């Protein structure tokens, strides 16, 4: 087992550079999946091993993490080959193992450890730069105090930009007739009815604020998903700090020669507007305070002729 890192205590984990440990690890996973006839397999084991151990091979000190990682990859290559119907979710580290090797072998990549505003939407904004949003899993209510940080609409709107898993809705005996539960049901319905068809259609992702990361000073985080045929899309405008002026959203997923029906979710107002005006003039979004948001939904009008 890997136990030490520069003389410091580390969490214990299997040293897969050891051939016996590698065989045990691989066969254990195969036995679990085949023995229980799993449809879904979730990887979620988090330990810190630092740089790992070293072993002298052929006169050179070799880092164990190199062979360790190769064994992990080979194990899941075997699973994909022998159990092609099993859905694999990578959740280790709350998204900390979303390297290209793991992404190539798993169907879903999780974002959970940063699921509290403003980091939740900033993390999805960054991850969707290189991971398709339909492959991103977002754990809603994973952080105990997340619902106390932002307003309820903003807290729930983050779920629209990934595949959401609701960790919990409150105590078992909670009153299910409150505004909180009504809004939760509304956003689940919105995801299934309007957003999910966009997500499942391999959406085009437009990053209006691509370089803000998790911690860089930023006034806004603005993310837009659209159907490739420009028939439908939605954008979230998230205000990150006070003092920012209004944001002018110019949706990029529209066709300039047709008309769209647009809904501003904060007020529920719906109106008709040309794609040209949306793309060139845009929509002014004014929000009163930090950690609030606006959701803009647009859909091409079926009777709209081309200009």
Buried (B, 14 or more C-beta within 10 A) or exposed (E): EBEEBEEEEBBEBBBBBBEEBBEEBBEEBBEEBEEEEBEEBBBEEEEEBEEBBEEEEEEEEBBBBEBBBBBBEBBBEBBBEEBEEBEBBBBBBBBEBBEEBBBEBBBBBBBBBBBBBBBBBBBBBBBBEEBBBBBBBBBBBBBEEBBEBBBEBBBBBBBBBBBBBEBEBBEEEEEEEEEBBEBBEEBBEBBEEBBBEBBEBEBBBBBBBBEBEEEEEBBBBBBBBBBEEBBBBBBBBBBBEEEBEEBEBBBBBBBBEBBBBBBBBBEEEEEEBBBBBBBEEEBEBEBEEBBBBBBBBBBBEEEBEEE
